[in-house]
């Protein structure tokens, strides 16, 4: 059957990656696809359909940040990580984004991402107490948008239309995504923050992160790509937030990790072994479990280290406040550990 160009892969072409067990009863099943690539780009593990396009959502942010930097944006340190971030809107996150806007010579109201309450409780309480209310700075994509605006002021591009697909910056974003994914964008839509979002395959997404992760150790690679990989690992708090899954993975395992909405996760080791996961139900709760297990099964990460991290990032299944079950691997994934 030919693939529908306006749809991702189907349940029939996916596998059961994880299940949720409560009191000895399997309550929910997470169906999806996943791929592991070796450092040279060859496929190590393929579960389900890894060729049909998915919207990679926020997993594309490091590539969007790379396009901003290639457009002359002089991001440094935590600013680089914030441009790649799906952050929780902590006061530190908002401070860095505010600094980016100041350096770019633009105002907060020029950001075209929505206003939001921070996910971070301390920051939310502060916004309530100070009667400032919702803020664009608190939106999880504000760092990416600040970098976009900065690219416009560096190049004299229009700041009002920076999210339009034909804007020079968005054209560069598309070129970067296609270069690193090694494939053409199959479909272009509108992301939750209003920016264009590309549909590429899971294999293409894994390929892109393999190249990013290897960049610091490859003298022939793009220096800005190396800066992105290094900054994500140097400032993991900035990429998501203290205690959040991506931040813990980067902090403790030193592999770059990036979630995307609707059940997307991609990770890559400094050697360039990468994994990309898409849950068809759009739920992220089992993605770290599946992704890290697949990297461990491929021998790319240390199993004791992964076990320690999984205890911190996999949501418990609770009843009355105490554990009564767990999220566990589906048979297709657990079989790889035998």
KAHUUR-V635973 format. One line per field, one symbol per residue. ss: DSSP state (h for helix, s for strand, l for the rest). phi: phi as a letter, one per 20 degrees, with the letter a starting at -180 (. if undefined). Layout:
# KAHUUR-V635973
ss = ???
phi = ???
This chain:
# KAHUUR-V635973
ss = llllllllllhhhlssssssssllssssssssssssslllllssssslllllssslhhhhhhhhhhhhhhlllllllhhhhhhlllllllhhhhhhhhhhhhhhlllhhhlllllsllllhhhhhhhhhlllllsllllllhhhhhhhhhhhhhhllllllllllllhhhhhhhhhhhhhhlllllsssslllllsssssshhhhhhhhhhhhhhhhlllllhhhhhhhhhhhhlhhhhlllllhhhhhhhhhllssssslllssssslllllsssssslllllllhhhhhhhhhhhlllllhhhhhhhhhhhlllsssllsssssssslhhhhhhhl
phi = .ffffdbefdgfddceebcddclmdfebcdeacbbddfgenffeccdmeddffcfflffeggffffffffeofefclffffffeedeemfffgffffffffffemcdgfefdeffbefffffffgffffelemfcffeffdffffffgffffffdmefeedfefgefgffffgfffgffffmbffeaccdffenffceecfgffffffffffffgfedfeefffffffffffefcffffbrgnegffffffedlcfbbecgmmdbcbbegfofcccccefeneefdffgffffffffemecffgffgffffedeffedbmncfcaaecffgfefffef
